[in-house]
Amino acid sequence: MNPLKMFSQRRRAVLRMEDLLRSLNDVRDVLLQDSTLKHQRAHPNPLNAFGRKCYSQTDEDGITLEILRRLDRLKDGTYAEYGVGDGTENNTLVLAALGWRGFWVGGETLRPHINDGRGERFQYARCWITLDNLLDTTRRSLELIKRKTVDVVSLDLDGNDIHFTKRLLESGIRPKLFIVEYNAKFLPPIEFEIPYDPGHSWQGDDYFGASLASFDKLFGSCGYRLVCCNSHTGANAFFVDREYSSLFDDVPTDLNELFVGPRYTLPAHHGHPPSMKTIERIFDTL
């Protein structure tokens, strides 16, 4: 066979295979979205129905915004997030889009245009977080943005999370809303947490973090109440200060009803991919 003709046939076969894979990914995303919507609607917690994605990994943004609506705190708030990846997918970028000021802490280099501090509106502390530097980094970041308190804290560091959470709460950091990643492998009432290890690096297995029951015990002792676990992945738990408990009278109090098991399958894509120009625009308006 003519080599050129053979190459052309192989090229067409490769293109057909690529088209097939794209189609399969589209079908997969449709099925995953349908499954998520069914979980949201069937869940006994009404907050789960508000789950939507803006810049969070899955449906956390919608839950966060509904909680803040109930708290009447959508405007002029302050956020802090520990573990933000490259800055394009996390739980507080949506709050920056609302015009909030805040700071991020993480070990990665942020994408261009957001890797520099922006005065009193936004700061990024790039460092490996340990119990030894957690509070100093937090206090220094608060000073740089000219705030003494925070309204929302999100913490997802793939390992020592419950130890960091405890240290923040004990130090007097008391946000209205505290979002943490829990280890959904362990359903209530199992209490599980890994021992503190300053050098811990997640290996993609089930050795990380703490169970929902362990987090609930810690937060309960500090005057917080669990109000939601996100339906899409069963990865993030939302705790609010008990001072605002009356705003969530429709939310179940039974841990077993609130618990969402691991559903870690992520969509291949969600709408159009994030553009750095869009994110840059968000920070330029701060």
Beta strands, then each sheet from edge to edge (+ up, - down):
strand 1: 78-82
strand 2: 101-106
strand 3: 122-126
strand 4: 152-155
strand 5: 177-181
strand 6: 224-229
strand 7: 236-241
sheet 1: 3+ 2+ 1+ 4+ 5+ 7- 6+
end
